[in-house]
């Protein structure tokens, strides 16, 4: 029986047992009695690689969990050694006989589709642009309650934690935007996260140079709130989350939306255009290299 008051006969909202079963191959869920939901992505209980399945599942899962009225604070991060496996991004541009997105799938039936170069174009829209926009918008817009991002290790897509209201980082992890290393612009939302968290000059330098930002630098730059040993990072995140969960429910939710307003504005103003520009550049570069074959 829900502790949240609502009128009788209203439509049911998602329940933890439902989306836990739906996404169990990609995420683990743990919720405390006070409503602190800890979500970790994984693969077979270890660090998860970045795949198109994860890219699609993240916004879907966050939308489901965000609509569950029993969730009062979110803790979001990775499993094991890595935030997201650090060395899984394939180099681009690739040989035209090898599909540019084949490295982002890990199931045979998906590899058969992603392994066809001519499929790159519709895959780029459906699974990079569409899913990428919804992923960032889900973190920033769909979750009404406070969020704590946990950078439990090094890895790609650190914006998932940096865009949270509070961010913790393991003391031996690094943050890096690898886009220029794979011949893509930085337009998928990481530029918003870096710029808001680190400031224009530091963020621009870090992205242009693919600089690896240490935990201490991230703390000094204001990108993260606390740096901790790996073993302590999730316990500390839950400690902070429980403190937030102790606040009045309406106050907690409304205050979160007030404080998050500049971030929402930045995402609304920039994300879809910048990710579109990123895909244009990637497609143009990819097609240029294909035409040389």
C-alpha positions as CSV (number, residue, x, y, z in Angstrom):
1,X,0.0,0.0,0.0
2,X,1.5,3.3,-1.1
3,X,2.3,5.9,1.6
4,X,1.7,8.7,-1.0
5,X,-1.7,10.2,-0.8
6,X,-3.7,10.4,-4.0
7,X,-7.3,10.3,-5.1
8,X,-9.0,6.9,-5.4
9,X,-9.3,5.4,-8.8
10,X,-6.3,7.1,-10.3
11,X,-4.2,5.3,-12.9
12,X,-1.5,3.0,-11.4
13,X,2.1,4.1,-11.6
14,X,5.0,1.7,-12.2
15,X,6.1,-0.6,-9.4
16,X,9.6,-1.6,-8.4
17,X,9.0,-5.3,-8.9
18,X,7.8,-4.6,-12.5
19,X,10.7,-2.6,-13.8
20,X,13.2,-4.6,-11.8
21,X,12.1,-7.7,-13.7
22,X,12.0,-5.8,-17.0
23,X,15.5,-4.5,-16.8
24,X,17.3,-7.1,-14.7
25,X,19.9,-7.9,-17.4
26,X,21.1,-4.3,-17.4
27,X,20.4,-2.7,-14.1
28,X,20.2,-3.7,-10.4
29,X,17.8,-2.0,-8.1
30,X,17.7,-1.6,-4.3
31,X,15.3,0.6,-2.4
32,X,15.4,1.5,1.2
33,X,12.4,1.8,3.5
34,X,12.6,5.6,3.1
35,X,12.4,5.5,-0.7
36,X,16.1,5.8,-1.6
37,X,16.4,4.0,-4.9
38,X,19.9,2.8,-5.9
39,X,20.3,1.9,-9.6
40,X,23.5,0.4,-11.0
41,X,24.1,-0.6,-14.6
42,X,26.0,-3.9,-14.9
43,X,26.8,-6.9,-17.2
44,X,26.6,-10.2,-15.4
45,X,27.2,-8.5,-12.1
46,X,30.4,-6.7,-13.3
47,X,31.2,-3.4,-15.0
48,X,29.0,-2.8,-18.0
49,X,30.2,-1.9,-21.5
50,X,28.6,0.9,-23.3
51,X,26.2,-0.7,-25.8
52,X,23.2,0.5,-27.8
53,X,21.0,-1.7,-25.6
54,X,22.1,0.3,-22.5
55,X,21.7,3.5,-24.5
56,X,18.0,2.6,-25.2
57,X,17.3,1.1,-21.8
58,X,18.6,4.0,-19.7
59,X,15.9,6.5,-20.7
60,X,13.2,3.8,-20.6
61,X,14.2,2.7,-17.2
62,X,14.5,6.2,-15.8
63,X,11.1,7.1,-17.1
64,X,9.6,4.1,-15.4
65,X,11.4,4.5,-12.1
66,X,10.7,8.3,-12.1
67,X,7.0,7.7,-12.3
68,X,7.1,5.3,-9.3
69,X,5.8,7.5,-6.5
70,X,7.6,5.4,-3.9
71,X,11.0,6.6,-5.1
72,X,12.1,9.7,-3.1
73,X,15.8,10.0,-4.0
74,X,17.8,8.4,-6.8
75,X,21.4,7.1,-6.5
76,X,22.8,6.3,-10.0
77,X,26.1,4.8,-11.0
78,X,28.1,1.8,-12.3
79,X,29.1,-1.6,-10.9
80,X,32.5,-3.0,-10.2
81,X,35.8,-1.4,-11.3
82,X,34.5,0.9,-14.0
83,X,31.8,3.6,-14.3
84,X,31.3,2.3,-17.8
85,X,34.0,0.0,-19.3
86,X,36.8,2.4,-20.2
87,X,38.2,0.8,-23.3
88,X,35.1,-0.2,-25.2
89,X,34.7,2.7,-27.5
90,X,35.7,1.7,-31.1
91,X,37.9,4.0,-33.1
92,X,36.3,6.0,-35.9
93,X,36.4,6.5,-38.8
94,X,36.6,2.8,-39.6
95,X,37.2,0.9,-42.7
96,X,34.0,1.2,-44.9
97,X,33.7,-2.6,-44.9
98,X,33.2,-2.5,-41.1
99,X,30.1,-0.9,-39.7
100,X,30.8,2.1,-37.5
101,X,28.4,1.0,-34.8
102,X,29.3,-2.7,-34.7
103,X,31.4,-2.1,-31.6
104,X,28.4,-0.9,-29.6
105,X,26.4,-4.1,-29.7
106,X,27.2,-7.4,-27.9
107,X,24.5,-9.8,-29.1
108,X,24.8,-11.8,-32.3
109,X,21.4,-10.8,-33.7
110,X,22.2,-7.1,-33.1
111,X,25.7,-7.6,-34.6
112,X,24.2,-9.0,-37.8
113,X,22.3,-5.7,-38.3
114,X,24.9,-3.3,-37.0
115,X,27.6,-5.1,-39.0
116,X,26.1,-3.9,-42.3
117,X,27.6,-0.5,-43.2
118,X,24.4,0.6,-45.0
119,X,22.5,0.4,-41.7
120,X,24.7,3.1,-40.2
121,X,22.3,5.9,-41.2
122,X,19.1,4.7,-39.6
123,X,21.0,3.3,-36.6
124,X,22.5,6.7,-36.1
125,X,19.0,8.3,-35.8
126,X,17.2,5.5,-33.8
127,X,19.9,4.5,-31.4
128,X,22.3,7.5,-31.2
129,X,20.2,10.6,-31.7
130,X,16.8,9.5,-30.5
131,X,18.0,7.5,-27.5
132,X,20.8,9.9,-26.7
133,X,18.4,12.9,-26.5
134,X,15.9,11.0,-24.3
135,X,18.7,9.7,-22.0
136,X,19.9,13.2,-21.1
137,X,16.4,14.6,-20.9
138,X,15.3,11.7,-18.6
139,X,18.1,12.4,-16.1
140,X,17.4,16.1,-16.0
141,X,13.7,16.4,-16.7
142,X,11.9,13.2,-15.8
143,X,13.2,12.6,-12.3
144,X,11.3,14.9,-10.0
145,X,13.4,14.0,-6.9
146,X,17.0,14.6,-5.9
147,X,19.6,12.6,-7.8
148,X,23.1,11.5,-6.6
149,X,25.5,10.4,-9.4
150,X,28.2,8.0,-8.4
151,X,31.4,7.9,-10.6
152,X,32.6,4.6,-9.1
153,X,35.5,4.3,-11.5
154,X,36.8,5.6,-14.9
155,X,34.6,5.3,-17.9
156,X,32.7,7.0,-20.7
157,X,29.5,9.1,-20.4
158,X,30.4,10.7,-17.1
159,X,27.6,13.2,-17.9
160,X,25.2,10.7,-16.5
161,X,26.6,11.4,-13.0
162,X,27.7,15.0,-13.6
163,X,24.1,16.0,-14.5
164,X,22.8,14.7,-11.2
165,X,22.1,17.1,-8.4
166,X,25.0,15.8,-6.3
167,X,28.0,13.9,-7.7
168,X,30.5,11.7,-5.9
169,X,33.7,10.3,-7.4
170,X,36.1,7.5,-6.6
171,X,39.6,8.9,-5.7
172,X,41.4,6.8,-8.3
173,X,38.9,7.5,-11.2
174,X,39.4,9.9,-14.1
175,X,36.8,11.8,-16.1
176,X,37.4,12.2,-19.8
177,X,35.4,13.2,-22.9
178,X,36.7,10.8,-25.6
179,X,34.8,12.3,-28.5
180,X,37.7,13.8,-30.4
181,X,39.6,10.5,-30.1
182,X,36.9,8.8,-32.1
183,X,36.5,11.6,-34.6
184,X,33.1,12.8,-33.3
185,X,32.2,16.3,-31.9
186,X,31.2,16.7,-28.3
187,X,27.5,17.3,-28.7
188,X,25.6,14.5,-26.8
189,X,25.1,16.4,-23.6
190,X,28.6,16.0,-22.1
191,X,29.4,19.5,-23.2
192,X,26.5,20.8,-21.1
193,X,27.6,18.8,-18.1
194,X,31.2,19.9,-18.4
195,X,30.4,23.5,-19.0
196,X,28.0,23.9,-16.1
197,X,30.2,21.9,-13.7
198,X,33.7,23.2,-14.6
199,X,33.1,26.5,-16.4
200,X,33.6,27.4,-20.0
201,X,37.4,27.6,-20.2
202,X,38.2,24.5,-18.3
203,X,35.4,22.5,-20.0
204,X,36.4,23.6,-23.5
205,X,40.0,22.8,-22.9
206,X,39.2,19.4,-21.4
207,X,36.9,18.5,-24.4
208,X,39.2,19.8,-27.2
209,X,42.2,18.0,-25.7
210,X,40.4,14.9,-24.4
211,X,42.0,15.6,-21.1
212,X,41.8,13.0,-18.4
213,X,40.6,14.9,-15.3
214,X,41.7,13.3,-12.0
215,X,39.3,13.1,-9.1
216,X,41.2,15.8,-7.3
217,X,41.0,18.1,-10.3
218,X,37.3,17.4,-10.6
219,X,36.8,18.3,-7.0
220,X,38.8,21.5,-7.3
221,X,37.0,22.5,-10.5
222,X,33.6,22.0,-8.9
223,X,32.6,19.1,-11.2
224,X,32.1,16.7,-8.2
225,X,31.1,17.3,-4.6
226,X,33.1,14.7,-2.8
227,X,36.0,12.3,-3.6
228,X,36.1,9.1,-1.7
229,X,37.8,5.6,-1.8
230,X,35.9,3.2,-4.0
231,X,34.7,1.1,-1.0
232,X,33.1,4.1,0.6
233,X,31.4,5.8,-2.3
234,X,28.1,4.0,-2.4
235,X,27.7,4.0,1.4
236,X,28.3,7.7,1.4
237,X,25.9,8.2,-1.4
238,X,23.2,6.4,0.5
239,X,24.0,8.4,3.6
240,X,23.4,11.6,1.8
241,X,20.3,10.2,0.1
242,X,18.8,9.2,3.4
243,X,19.3,12.7,4.7
244,X,17.5,14.1,1.7
245,X,14.8,11.5,2.1
246,X,14.2,12.8,5.7
247,X,13.0,16.1,4.4
248,X,9.3,16.9,3.7
249,X,8.3,15.2,0.5
250,X,6.8,18.2,-1.2
251,X,9.6,20.5,-0.1
252,X,12.2,18.0,-1.4
253,X,10.5,17.7,-4.8
254,X,9.8,21.4,-5.4
255,X,13.2,22.5,-4.1
256,X,14.9,20.1,-6.5
257,X,13.1,21.5,-9.5
258,X,13.9,25.1,-8.5
259,X,17.6,24.3,-8.1
260,X,17.7,22.3,-11.3
261,X,16.1,25.0,-13.4
262,X,19.4,26.3,-15.0
263,X,20.3,22.8,-16.1
264,X,16.9,22.2,-17.5
265,X,17.1,25.4,-19.5
266,X,20.6,24.5,-20.9
267,X,19.4,21.0,-22.0
268,X,16.2,22.4,-23.6
269,X,18.2,25.1,-25.4
270,X,21.1,23.1,-26.7
271,X,20.9,19.3,-26.6
272,X,18.8,18.3,-29.7
273,X,20.6,20.8,-31.9
274,X,24.1,19.9,-30.7
275,X,23.5,16.1,-30.9
276,X,22.1,16.6,-34.4
277,X,25.3,18.5,-35.3
278,X,27.4,15.7,-33.8
279,X,25.6,13.1,-35.9
280,X,25.9,15.3,-39.1
281,X,29.6,15.5,-38.6
282,X,30.0,11.8,-37.9
283,X,27.8,10.8,-40.9
284,X,29.7,13.2,-43.2
285,X,33.1,12.0,-42.0
286,X,32.0,8.3,-42.3
287,X,30.6,8.8,-45.8
288,X,33.8,10.7,-46.8
289,X,35.9,7.7,-45.8
290,X,33.5,5.3,-47.5
291,X,33.8,7.2,-50.8
292,X,37.6,6.7,-50.8
293,X,37.2,2.9,-50.9
